[in-house]
Amino acid sequence: MENYIICNCKQVSYTDIEHALENHNKMEDVLEVFKDVQRITHCSTGCGGCHDKVLDVISEIMMA
């Protein structure tokens, strides 16, 4: 998959989110996982405009 920026404010890419998810399993609550990804990458802590995109990427990766 092509790597691209999800969070412009913090320059967090798809791959950065993928790496942040390495220790999570597919059955976890996406919102709890989001908090962990946010803590690791700082995505969606600037303007917050990427919030839904980040959730979509987390869901996509966890369902793969």
mmCIF file as Biopython writes it, N, C-alpha, C and O atoms, coordinates in Angstrom:
data_model
#
loop_
_atom_site.group_PDB
_atom_site.id
_atom_site.type_symbol
_atom_site.label_atom_id
_atom_site.label_alt_id
_atom_site.label_comp_id
_atom_site.label_asym_id
_atom_site.label_entity_id
_atom_site.label_seq_id
_atom_site.pdbx_PDB_ins_code
_atom_site.Cartn_x
_atom_site.Cartn_y
_atom_site.Cartn_z
_atom_site.occupancy
_atom_site.B_iso_or_equiv
_atom_site.auth_seq_id
_atom_site.auth_asym_id
_atom_site.pdbx_PDB_model_num
ATOM 1   N N  . MET A ? 1  ? 0.847   -1.198 0.000  1.0 0.0 1  A 1 
ATOM 2   C CA . MET A ? 1  ? 0.000   0.000  0.000  1.0 0.0 1  A 1 
ATOM 3   C C  . MET A ? 1  ? 0.884   1.250  0.000  1.0 0.0 1  A 1 
ATOM 4   O O  . MET A ? 1  ? 1.950   1.281  0.614  1.0 0.0 1  A 1 
ATOM 5   N N  . GLU A ? 2  ? 0.423   2.240  -0.683 1.0 0.0 2  A 1 
ATOM 6   C CA . GLU A ? 2  ? 1.142   3.506  -0.754 1.0 0.0 2  A 1 
ATOM 7   C C  . GLU A ? 2  ? 1.039   4.237  0.587  1.0 0.0 2  A 1 
ATOM 8   O O  . GLU A ? 2  ? -0.036  4.312  1.182  1.0 0.0 2  A 1 
ATOM 9   N N  . ASN A ? 3  ? 2.161   4.771  1.049  1.0 0.0 3  A 1 
ATOM 10  C CA . ASN A ? 3  ? 2.168   5.527  2.293  1.0 0.0 3  A 1 
ATOM 11  C C  . ASN A ? 3  ? 1.765   6.972  1.998  1.0 0.0 3  A 1 
ATOM 12  O O  . ASN A ? 3  ? 2.225   7.559  1.019  1.0 0.0 3  A 1 
ATOM 13  N N  . TYR A ? 4  ? 0.924   7.534  2.830  1.0 0.0 4  A 1 
ATOM 14  C CA . TYR A ? 4  ? 0.501   8.925  2.650  1.0 0.0 4  A 1 
ATOM 15  C C  . TYR A ? 4  ? 0.205   9.542  4.013  1.0 0.0 4  A 1 
ATOM 16  O O  . TYR A ? 4  ? -0.036  8.834  4.991  1.0 0.0 4  A 1 
ATOM 17  N N  . ILE A ? 5  ? 0.229   10.865 4.060  1.0 0.0 5  A 1 
ATOM 18  C CA . ILE A ? 5  ? 0.007   11.598 5.314  1.0 0.0 5  A 1 
ATOM 19  C C  . ILE A ? 5  ? -1.482  11.598 5.656  1.0 0.0 5  A 1 
ATOM 20  O O  . ILE A ? 5  ? -2.328  11.936 4.827  1.0 0.0 5  A 1 
ATOM 21  N N  . ILE A ? 6  ? -1.780  11.211 6.895  1.0 0.0 6  A 1 
ATOM 22  C CA . ILE A ? 6  ? -3.156  11.216 7.404  1.0 0.0 6  A 1 
ATOM 23  C C  . ILE A ? 6  ? -3.391  12.493 8.209  1.0 0.0 6  A 1 
ATOM 24  O O  . ILE A ? 6  ? -4.429  13.142 8.082  1.0 0.0 6  A 1 
ATOM 25  N N  . CYS A ? 7  ? -2.403  12.840 9.040  1.0 0.0 7  A 1 
ATOM 26  C CA . CYS A ? 7  ? -2.499  14.027 9.904  1.0 0.0 7  A 1 
ATOM 27  C C  . CYS A ? 7  ? -1.465  15.041 9.440  1.0 0.0 7  A 1 
ATOM 28  O O  . CYS A ? 7  ? -0.268  14.867 9.669  1.0 0.0 7  A 1 
ATOM 29  N N  . ASN A ? 8  ? -1.928  16.097 8.790  1.0 0.0 8  A 1 
ATOM 30  C CA . ASN A ? 8  ? -1.014  17.119 8.281  1.0 0.0 8  A 1 
ATOM 31  C C  . ASN A ? 8  ? -0.346  17.913 9.404  1.0 0.0 8  A 1 
ATOM 32  O O  . ASN A ? 8  ? 0.836   18.242 9.303  1.0 0.0 8  A 1 
ATOM 33  N N  . CYS A ? 9  ? -1.077  18.223 10.462 1.0 0.0 9  A 1 
ATOM 34  C CA . CYS A ? 9  ? -0.515  19.042 11.548 1.0 0.0 9  A 1 
ATOM 35  C C  . CYS A ? 9  ? 0.715   18.383 12.169 1.0 0.0 9  A 1 
ATOM 36  O O  . CYS A ? 9  ? 1.716   19.048 12.437 1.0 0.0 9  A 1 
ATOM 37  N N  . LYS A ? 10 ? 0.636   17.078 12.394 1.0 0.0 10 A 1 
ATOM 38  C CA . LYS A ? 10 ? 1.716   16.359 13.074 1.0 0.0 10 A 1 
ATOM 39  C C  . LYS A ? 10 ? 2.527   15.478 12.118 1.0 0.0 10 A 1 
ATOM 40  O O  . LYS A ? 10 ? 3.419   14.746 12.546 1.0 0.0 10 A 1 
ATOM 41  N N  . GLN A ? 11 ? 2.207   15.556 10.805 1.0 0.0 11 A 1 
ATOM 42  C CA . GLN A ? 11 ? 2.915   14.776 9.782  1.0 0.0 11 A 1 
ATOM 43  C C  . GLN A ? 11 ? 2.936   13.280 10.104 1.0 0.0 11 A 1 
ATOM 44  O O  . GLN A ? 11 ? 3.982   12.634 10.060 1.0 0.0 11 A 1 
ATOM 45  N N  . VAL A ? 12 ? 1.752   12.746 10.428 1.0 0.0 12 A 1 
ATOM 46  C CA . VAL A ? 12 ? 1.613   11.325 10.735 1.0 0.0 12 A 1 
ATOM 47  C C  . VAL A ? 12 ? 1.110   10.616 9.488  1.0 0.0 12 A 1 
ATOM 48  O O  . VAL A ? 12 ? 0.098   11.000 8.902  1.0 0.0 12 A 1 
ATOM 49  N N  . SER A ? 13 ? 1.835   9.572  9.091  1.0 0.0 13 A 1 
ATOM 50  C CA . SER A ? 13 ? 1.489   8.840  7.875  1.0 0.0 13 A 1 
ATOM 51  C C  . SER A ? 13 ? 0.695   7.573  8.187  1.0 0.0 13 A 1 
ATOM 52  O O  . SER A ? 13 ? 0.562   7.166  9.341  1.0 0.0 13 A 1 
ATOM 53  N N  . TYR A ? 14 ? 0.178   6.973  7.135  1.0 0.0 14 A 1 
ATOM 54  C CA . TYR A ? 14 ? -0.519  5.692  7.231  1.0 0.0 14 A 1 
ATOM 55  C C  . TYR A ? 14 ? 0.390   4.669  7.911  1.0 0.0 14 A 1 
ATOM 56  O O  . TYR A ? 14 ? -0.045  3.936  8.799  1.0 0.0 14 A 1 
ATOM 57  N N  . THR A ? 15 ? 1.648   4.624  7.490  1.0 0.0 15 A 1 
ATOM 58  C CA . THR A ? 15 ? 2.613   3.669  8.052  1.0 0.0 15 A 1 
ATOM 59  C C  . THR A ? 15 ? 2.871   3.943  9.530  1.0 0.0 15 A 1 
ATOM 60  O O  . THR A ? 15 ? 3.039   3.004  10.308 1.0 0.0 15 A 1 
ATOM 61  N N  . ASP A ? 16 ? 2.904   5.211  9.929  1.0 0.0 16 A 1 
ATOM 62  C CA . ASP A ? 16 ? 3.079   5.549  11.349 1.0 0.0 16 A 1 
ATOM 63  C C  . ASP A ? 16 ? 1.940   4.959  12.180 1.0 0.0 16 A 1 
ATOM 64  O O  . ASP A ? 16 ? 2.164   4.419  13.263 1.0 0.0 16 A 1 
ATOM 65  N N  . ILE A ? 17 ? 0.732   5.067  11.666 1.0 0.0 17 A 1 
ATOM 66  C CA . ILE A ? 17 ? -0.432  4.511  12.371 1.0 0.0 17 A 1 
ATOM 67  C C  . ILE A ? 17 ? -0.344  2.989  12.393 1.0 0.0 17 A 1 
ATOM 68  O O  . ILE A ? 17 ? -0.630  2.357  13.410 1.0 0.0 17 A 1 
ATOM 69  N N  . GLU A ? 18 ? 0.053   2.411  11.270 1.0 0.0 18 A 1 
ATOM 70  C CA . GLU A ? 18 ? 0.242   0.957  11.196 1.0 0.0 18 A 1 
ATOM 71  C C  . GLU A ? 18 ? 1.222   0.477  12.268 1.0 0.0 18 A 1 
ATOM 72  O O  . GLU A ? 18 ? 0.957   -0.508 12.958 1.0 0.0 18 A 1 
ATOM 73  N N  . HIS A ? 19 ? 2.340   1.165  12.406 1.0 0.0 19 A 1 
ATOM 74  C CA . HIS A ? 19 ? 3.343   0.791  13.404 1.0 0.0 19 A 1 
ATOM 75  C C  . HIS A ? 19 ? 2.797   0.963  14.825 1.0 0.0 19 A 1 
ATOM 76  O O  . HIS A ? 19 ? 3.103   0.157  15.703 1.0 0.0 19 A 1 
ATOM 77  N N  . ALA A ? 20 ? 2.007   1.986  15.052 1.0 0.0 20 A 1 
ATOM 78  C CA . ALA A ? 20 ? 1.424   2.218  16.375 1.0 0.0 20 A 1 
ATOM 79  C C  . ALA A ? 20 ? 0.439   1.120  16.753 1.0 0.0 20 A 1 
ATOM 80  O O  . ALA A ? 20 ? 0.167   0.901  17.934 1.0 0.0 20 A 1 
ATOM 81  N N  . LEU A ? 21 ? -0.097  0.426  15.743 1.0 0.0 21 A 1 
ATOM 82  C CA . LEU A ? 21 ? -1.087  -0.633 15.982 1.0 0.0 21 A 1 
ATOM 83  C C  . LEU A ? 21 ? -0.465  -2.020 16.142 1.0 0.0 21 A 1 
ATOM 84  O O  . LEU A ? 21 ? -1.189  -2.991 16.365 1.0 0.0 21 A 1 
ATOM 85  N N  . GLU A ? 22 ? 0.832   -2.130 16.035 1.0 0.0 22 A 1 
ATOM 86  C CA . GLU A ? 22 ? 1.482   -3.448 16.042 1.0 0.0 22 A 1 
ATOM 87  C C  . GLU A ? 22 ? 1.163   -4.291 17.273 1.0 0.0 22 A 1 
ATOM 88  O O  . GLU A ? 22 ? 1.136   -5.518 17.179 1.0 0.0 22 A 1 
ATOM 89  N N  . ASN A ? 23 ? 0.924   -3.671 18.413 1.0 0.0 23 A 1 
ATOM 90  C CA . ASN A ? 23 ? 0.671   -4.429 19.643 1.0 0.0 23 A 1 
ATOM 91  C C  . ASN A ? 23 ? -0.814  -4.578 19.972 1.0 0.0 23 A 1 
ATOM 92  O O  . ASN A ? 23 ? -1.168  -4.955 21.089 1.0 0.0 23 A 1 
ATOM 93  N N  . HIS A ? 24 ? -1.669  -4.288 19.014 1.0 0.0 24 A 1 
ATOM 94  C CA . HIS A ? 24 ? -3.111  -4.397 19.245 1.0 0.0 24 A 1 
ATOM 95  C C  . HIS A ? 24 ? -3.680  -5.573 18.476 1.0 0.0 24 A 1 
ATOM 96  O O  . HIS A ? 24 ? -3.195  -5.934 17.404 1.0 0.0 24 A 1 
ATOM 97  N N  . ASN A ? 25 ? -4.728  -6.164 19.051 1.0 0.0 25 A 1 
ATOM 98  C CA . ASN A ? 25 ? -5.393  -7.251 18.323 1.0 0.0 25 A 1 
ATOM 99  C C  . ASN A ? 25 ? -6.674  -6.742 17.674 1.0 0.0 25 A 1 
ATOM 100 O O  . ASN A ? 25 ? -7.138  -5.641 17.970 1.0 0.0 25 A 1 
ATOM 101 N N  . LYS A ? 26 ? -7.226  -7.537 16.807 1.0 0.0 26 A 1 
ATOM 102 C CA . LYS A ? 26 ? -8.361  -7.119 15.982 1.0 0.0 26 A 1 
ATOM 103 C C  . LYS A ? 26 ? -9.666  -6.958 16.763 1.0 0.0 26 A 1 
ATOM 104 O O  . LYS A ? 26 ? -10.616 -6.368 16.249 1.0 0.0 26 A 1 
ATOM 105 N N  . MET A ? 27 ? -9.730  -7.462 17.975 1.0 0.0 27 A 1 
ATOM 106 C CA . MET A ? 27 ? -10.984 -7.425 18.727 1.0 0.0 27 A 1 
ATOM 107 C C  . MET A ? 27 ? -11.108 -6.210 19.655 1.0 0.0 27 A 1 
ATOM 108 O O  . MET A ? 27 ? -12.126 -6.034 20.325 1.0 0.0 27 A 1 
ATOM 109 N N  . GLU A ? 28 ? -10.082 -5.391 19.685 1.0 0.0 28 A 1 
ATOM 110 C CA . GLU A ? 28 ? -10.117 -4.256 20.606 1.0 0.0 28 A 1 
ATOM 111 C C  . GLU A ? 28 ? -11.070 -3.154 20.131 1.0 0.0 28 A 1 
ATOM 112 O O  . GLU A ? 28 ? -11.377 -3.041 18.945 1.0 0.0 28 A 1 
ATOM 113 N N  . ASP A ? 29 ? -11.519 -2.358 21.080 1.0 0.0 29 A 1 
ATOM 114 C CA . ASP A ? 29 ? -12.399 -1.217 20.810 1.0 0.0 29 A 1 
ATOM 115 C C  . ASP A ? 29 ? -11.612 -0.147 20.047 1.0 0.0 29 A 1 
ATOM 116 O O  . ASP A ? 29 ? -10.570 0.320  20.507 1.0 0.0 29 A 1 
ATOM 117 N N  . VAL A ? 30 ? -12.123 0.229  18.883 1.0 0.0 30 A 1 
ATOM 118 C CA . VAL A ? 30 ? -11.423 1.187  18.009 1.0 0.0 30 A 1 
ATOM 119 C C  . VAL A ? 30 ? -11.169 2.518  18.727 1.0 0.0 30 A 1 
ATOM 120 O O  . VAL A ? 30 ? -10.120 3.130  18.526 1.0 0.0 30 A 1 
ATOM 121 N N  . LEU A ? 31 ? -12.100 2.971  19.551 1.0 0.0 31 A 1 
ATOM 122 C CA . LEU A ? 31 ? -11.917 4.253  20.238 1.0 0.0 31 A 1 
ATOM 123 C C  . LEU A ? 31 ? -10.805 4.175  21.280 1.0 0.0 31 A 1 
ATOM 124 O O  . LEU A ? 31 ? -10.069 5.143  21.475 1.0 0.0 31 A 1 
ATOM 125 N N  . GLU A ? 32 ? -10.679 3.024  21.953 1.0 0.0 32 A 1 
ATOM 126 C CA . GLU A ? 32 ? -9.579  2.832  22.900 1.0 0.0 32 A 1 
ATOM 127 C C  . GLU A ? 32 ? -8.251  2.779  22.151 1.0 0.0 32 A 1 
ATOM 128 O O  . GLU A ? 32 ? -7.260  3.359  22.592 1.0 0.0 32 A 1 
ATOM 129 N N  . VAL A ? 33 ? -8.236  2.084  21.020 1.0 0.0 33 A 1 
ATOM 130 C CA . VAL A ? 33 ? -7.034  1.980  20.201 1.0 0.0 33 A 1 
ATOM 131 C C  . VAL A ? 33 ? -6.659  3.368  19.678 1.0 0.0 33 A 1 
ATOM 132 O O  . VAL A ? 33 ? -5.479  3.717  19.633 1.0 0.0 33 A 1 
ATOM 133 N N  . PHE A ? 34 ? -7.658  4.157  19.285 1.0 0.0 34 A 1 
ATOM 134 C CA . PHE A ? 34 ? -7.421  5.527  18.805 1.0 0.0 34 A 1 
ATOM 135 C C  . PHE A ? 34 ? -6.645  6.331  19.845 1.0 0.0 34 A 1 
ATOM 136 O O  . PHE A ? 34 ? -5.697  7.039  19.506 1.0 0.0 34 A 1 
ATOM 137 N N  . LYS A ? 35 ? -7.051  6.221  21.112 1.0 0.0 35 A 1 
ATOM 138 C CA . LYS A ? 35 ? -6.363  6.961  22.187 1.0 0.0 35 A 1 
ATOM 139 C C  . LYS A ? 35 ? -4.893  6.554  22.268 1.0 0.0 35 A 1 
ATOM 140 O O  . LYS A ? 35 ? -4.017  7.392  22.478 1.0 0.0 35 A 1 
ATOM 141 N N  . ASP A ? 36 ? -4.637  5.262  22.100 1.0 0.0 36 A 1 
ATOM 142 C CA . ASP A ? 36 ? -3.264  4.776  22.153 1.0 0.0 36 A 1 
ATOM 143 C C  . ASP A ? 36 ? -2.463  5.271  20.945 1.0 0.0 36 A 1 
ATOM 144 O O  . ASP A ? 36 ? -1.318  5.700  21.085 1.0 0.0 36 A 1 
ATOM 145 N N  . VAL A ? 37 ? -3.074  5.206  19.762 1.0 0.0 37 A 1 
ATOM 146 C CA . VAL A ? 37 ? -2.413  5.696  18.544 1.0 0.0 37 A 1 
ATOM 147 C C  . VAL A ? 37 ? -2.127  7.190  18.681 1.0 0.0 37 A 1 
ATOM 148 O O  . VAL A ? 37 ? -1.070  7.673  18.277 1.0 0.0 37 A 1 
ATOM 149 N N  . GLN A ? 38 ? -3.077  7.903  19.251 1.0 0.0 38 A 1 
ATOM 150 C CA . GLN A ? 38 ? -2.911  9.346  19.468 1.0 0.0 38 A 1 
ATOM 151 C C  . GLN A ? 38 ? -1.752  9.621  20.425 1.0 0.0 38 A 1 
ATOM 152 O O  . GLN A ? 38 ? -0.965  10.542 20.206 1.0 0.0 38 A 1 
ATOM 153 N N  . ARG A ? 39 ? -1.652  8.824  21.480 1.0 0.0 39 A 1 
ATOM 154 C CA . ARG A ? 39 ? -0.573  8.983  22.461 1.0 0.0 39 A 1 
ATOM 155 C C  . ARG A ? 39 ? 0.788   8.721  21.807 1.0 0.0 39 A 1 
ATOM 156 O O  . ARG A ? 39 ? 1.755   9.432  22.079 1.0 0.0 39 A 1 
ATOM 157 N N  . ILE A ? 40 ? 0.860   7.707  20.951 1.0 0.0 40 A 1 
ATOM 158 C CA . ILE A ? 40 ? 2.118   7.323  20.309 1.0 0.0 40 A 1 
ATOM 159 C C  . ILE A ? 40 ? 2.514   8.305  19.204 1.0 0.0 40 A 1 
ATOM 160 O O  . ILE A ? 40 ? 3.668   8.727  19.132 1.0 0.0 40 A 1 
ATOM 161 N N  . THR A ? 41 ? 1.551   8.670  18.337 1.0 0.0 41 A 1 
ATOM 162 C CA . THR A ? 41 ? 1.880   9.457  17.134 1.0 0.0 41 A 1 
ATOM 163 C C  . THR A ? 41 ? 1.555   10.951 17.276 1.0 0.0 41 A 1 
ATOM 164 O O  . THR A ? 41 ? 2.071   11.769 16.514 1.0 0.0 41 A 1 
ATOM 165 N N  . HIS A ? 42 ? 0.714   11.306 18.235 1.0 0.0 42 A 1 
ATOM 166 C CA . HIS A ? 42 ? 0.213   12.679 18.434 1.0 0.0 42 A 1 
ATOM 167 C C  . HIS A ? 42 ? -0.725  13.118 17.304 1.0 0.0 42 A 1 
ATOM 168 O O  . HIS A ? 42 ? -1.024  14.305 17.172 1.0 0.0 42 A 1 
ATOM 169 N N  . CYS A ? 43 ? -1.190  12.159 16.487 1.0 0.0 43 A 1 
ATOM 170 C CA . CYS A ? 43 ? -2.133  12.508 15.424 1.0 0.0 43 A 1 
ATOM 171 C C  . CYS A ? 43 ? -3.428  13.035 16.036 1.0 0.0 43 A 1 
ATOM 172 O O  . CYS A ? 43 ? -3.798  12.663 17.150 1.0 0.0 43 A 1 
ATOM 173 N N  . SER A ? 44 ? -4.101  13.894 15.304 1.0 0.0 44 A 1 
ATOM 174 C CA . SER A ? 44 ? -5.376  14.481 15.708 1.0 0.0 44 A 1 
ATOM 175 C C  . SER A ? 44 ? -5.277  15.248 17.030 1.0 0.0 44 A 1 
ATOM 176 O O  . SER A ? 44 ? -6.250  15.319 17.781 1.0 0.0 44 A 1 
ATOM 177 N N  . THR A ? 45 ? -4.105  15.821 17.314 1.0 0.0 45 A 1 
ATOM 178 C CA . THR A ? 45 ? -3.963  16.655 18.511 1.0 0.0 45 A 1 
ATOM 179 C C  . THR A ? 45 ? -3.709  18.115 18.123 1.0 0.0 45 A 1 
ATOM 180 O O  . THR A ? 45 ? -3.562  18.978 18.989 1.0 0.0 45 A 1 
ATOM 181 N N  . GLY A ? 46 ? -3.660  18.382 16.810 1.0 0.0 46 A 1 
ATOM 182 C CA . GLY A ? 46 ? -3.502  19.760 16.329 1.0 0.0 46 A 1 
ATOM 183 C C  . GLY A ? 46 ? -4.891  20.338 16.112 1.0 0.0 46 A 1 
ATOM 184 O O  . GLY A ? 46 ? -5.588  20.675 17.069 1.0 0.0 46 A 1 
ATOM 185 N N  . CYS A ? 47 ? -5.289  20.451 14.853 1.0 0.0 47 A 1 
ATOM 186 C CA . CYS A ? 47 ? -6.600  21.031 14.535 1.0 0.0 47 A 1 
ATOM 187 C C  . CYS A ? 47 ? -7.734  20.033 14.732 1.0 0.0 47 A 1 
ATOM 188 O O  . CYS A ? 47 ? -8.887  20.432 14.897 1.0 0.0 47 A 1 
ATOM 189 N N  . GLY A ? 48 ? -7.415  18.718 14.717 1.0 0.0 48 A 1 
ATOM 190 C CA . GLY A ? 48 ? -8.438  17.687 14.899 1.0 0.0 48 A 1 
ATOM 191 C C  . GLY A ? 48 ? -9.198  17.339 13.634 1.0 0.0 48 A 1 
ATOM 192 O O  . GLY A ? 48 ? -10.098 16.500 13.663 1.0 0.0 48 A 1 
ATOM 193 N N  . GLY A ? 49 ? -8.849  17.974 12.524 1.0 0.0 49 A 1 
ATOM 194 C CA . GLY A ? 49 ? -9.564  17.733 11.268 1.0 0.0 49 A 1 
ATOM 195 C C  . GLY A ? 49 ? -9.407  16.326 10.705 1.0 0.0 49 A 1 
ATOM 196 O O  . GLY A ? 49 ? -10.200 15.897 9.868  1.0 0.0 49 A 1 
ATOM 197 N N  . CYS A ? 50 ? -8.390  15.614 11.162 1.0 0.0 50 A 1 
ATOM 198 C CA . CYS A ? 50 ? -8.141  14.267 10.628 1.0 0.0 50 A 1 
ATOM 199 C C  . CYS A ? 50 ? -8.767  13.180 11.492 1.0 0.0 50 A 1 
ATOM 200 O O  . CYS A ? 50 ? -8.604  11.997 11.192 1.0 0.0 50 A 1 
ATOM 201 N N  . HIS A ? 51 ? -9.470  13.543 12.545 1.0 0.0 51 A 1 
ATOM 202 C CA . HIS A ? 51 ? -10.025 12.574 13.494 1.0 0.0 51 A 1 
ATOM 203 C C  . HIS A ? 51 ? -10.717 11.403 12.800 1.0 0.0 51 A 1 
ATOM 204 O O  . HIS A ? 51 ? -10.404 10.245 13.075 1.0 0.0 51 A 1 
ATOM 205 N N  . ASP A ? 52 ? -11.657 11.700 11.901 1.0 0.0 52 A 1 
ATOM 206 C CA . ASP A ? 52 ? -12.410 10.635 11.232 1.0 0.0 52 A 1 
ATOM 207 C C  . ASP A ? 52 ? -11.512 9.817  10.306 1.0 0.0 52 A 1 
ATOM 208 O O  . ASP A ? 52 ? -11.673 8.602  10.198 1.0 0.0 52 A 1 
ATOM 209 N N  . LYS A ? 53 ? -10.564 10.486 9.634  1.0 0.0 53 A 1 
ATOM 210 C CA . LYS A ? 53 ? -9.626  9.764  8.761  1.0 0.0 53 A 1 
ATOM 211 C C  . LYS A ? 53 ? -8.787  8.789  9.578  1.0 0.0 53 A 1 
ATOM 212 O O  . LYS A ? 53 ? -8.553  7.659  9.150  1.0 0.0 53 A 1 
ATOM 213 N N  . VAL A ? 54 ? -8.337  9.222  10.747 1.0 0.0 54 A 1 
ATOM 214 C CA . VAL A ? 54 ? -7.526  8.356  11.610 1.0 0.0 54 A 1 
ATOM 215 C C  . VAL A ? 54 ? -8.354  7.149  12.047 1.0 0.0 54 A 1 
ATOM 216 O O  . VAL A ? 54 ? -7.870  6.018  12.002 1.0 0.0 54 A 1 
ATOM 217 N N  . LEU A ? 55 ? -9.591  7.379  12.466 1.0 0.0 55 A 1 
ATOM 218 C CA . LEU A ? 55 ? -10.463 6.264  12.868 1.0 0.0 55 A 1 
ATOM 219 C C  . LEU A ? 55 ? -10.679 5.298  11.703 1.0 0.0 55 A 1 
ATOM 220 O O  . LEU A ? 55 ? -10.663 4.082  11.896 1.0 0.0 55 A 1 
ATOM 221 N N  . ASP A ? 56 ? -10.880 5.828  10.505 1.0 0.0 56 A 1 
ATOM 222 C CA . ASP A ? 56 ? -11.064 4.973  9.321  1.0 0.0 56 A 1 
ATOM 223 C C  . ASP A ? 56 ? -9.834  4.121  9.060  1.0 0.0 56 A 1 
ATOM 224 O O  . ASP A ? 56 ? -9.954  2.933  8.760  1.0 0.0 56 A 1 
ATOM 225 N N  . VAL A ? 57 ? -8.655  4.716  9.172  1.0 0.0 57 A 1 
ATOM 226 C CA . VAL A ? 57 ? -7.409  3.982  8.928  1.0 0.0 57 A 1 
ATOM 227 C C  . VAL A ? 57 ? -7.225  2.897  9.983  1.0 0.0 57 A 1 
ATOM 228 O O  . VAL A ? 57 ? -6.850  1.772  9.653  1.0 0.0 57 A 1 
ATOM 229 N N  . ILE A ? 58 ? -7.484  3.222  11.243 1.0 0.0 58 A 1 
ATOM 230 C CA . ILE A ? 58 ? -7.377  2.225  12.323 1.0 0.0 58 A 1 
ATOM 231 C C  . ILE A ? 58 ? -8.313  1.059  12.037 1.0 0.0 58 A 1 
ATOM 232 O O  . ILE A ? 58 ? -7.910  -0.100 12.132 1.0 0.0 58 A 1 
ATOM 233 N N  . SER A ? 59 ? -9.568  1.361  11.687 1.0 0.0 59 A 1 
ATOM 234 C CA . SER A ? 59 ? -10.545 0.318  11.381 1.0 0.0 59 A 1 
ATOM 235 C C  . SER A ? 59 ? -10.083 -0.538 10.211 1.0 0.0 59 A 1 
ATOM 236 O O  . SER A ? 59 ? -10.161 -1.765 10.264 1.0 0.0 59 A 1 
ATOM 237 N N  . GLU A ? 60 ? -9.607  0.107  9.161  1.0 0.0 60 A 1 
ATOM 238 C CA . GLU A ? 60 ? -9.142  -0.585 7.963  1.0 0.0 60 A 1 
ATOM 239 C C  . GLU A ? 60 ? -7.999  -1.541 8.289  1.0 0.0 60 A 1 
ATOM 240 O O  . GLU A ? 60 ? -7.997  -2.689 7.844  1.0 0.0 60 A 1 
ATOM 241 N N  . ILE A ? 61 ? -7.034  -1.070 9.061  1.0 0.0 61 A 1 
ATOM 242 C CA . ILE A ? 61 ? -5.866  -1.877 9.407  1.0 0.0 61 A 1 
ATOM 243 C C  . ILE A ? 61 ? -6.275  -3.033 10.316 1.0 0.0 61 A 1 
ATOM 244 O O  . ILE A ? 61 ? -5.810  -4.158 10.137 1.0 0.0 61 A 1 
ATOM 245 N N  . MET A ? 62 ? -7.137  -2.763 11.284 1.0 0.0 62 A 1 
ATOM 246 C CA . MET A ? 62 ? -7.537  -3.804 12.231 1.0 0.0 62 A 1 
ATOM 247 C C  . MET A ? 62 ? -8.406  -4.883 11.577 1.0 0.0 62 A 1 
ATOM 248 O O  . MET A ? 62 ? -8.429  -6.024 12.038 1.0 0.0 62 A 1 
ATOM 249 N N  . MET A ? 63 ? -9.120  -4.524 10.507 1.0 0.0 63 A 1 
ATOM 250 C CA . MET A ? 63 ? -9.988  -5.495 9.826  1.0 0.0 63 A 1 
ATOM 251 C C  . MET A ? 63 ? -9.226  -6.308 8.779  1.0 0.0 63 A 1 
ATOM 252 O O  . MET A ? 63 ? -9.719  -7.331 8.305  1.0 0.0 63 A 1 
ATOM 253 N N  . ALA A ? 64 ? -8.033  -5.854 8.423  1.0 0.0 64 A 1 
ATOM 254 C CA . ALA A ? 64 ? -7.262  -6.526 7.358  1.0 0.0 64 A 1 
ATOM 255 C C  . ALA A ? 64 ? -6.849  -7.927 7.778  1.0 0.0 64 A 1 
ATOM 256 O O  . ALA A ? 64 ? -6.197  -8.635 7.010  1.0 0.0 64 A 1 
#
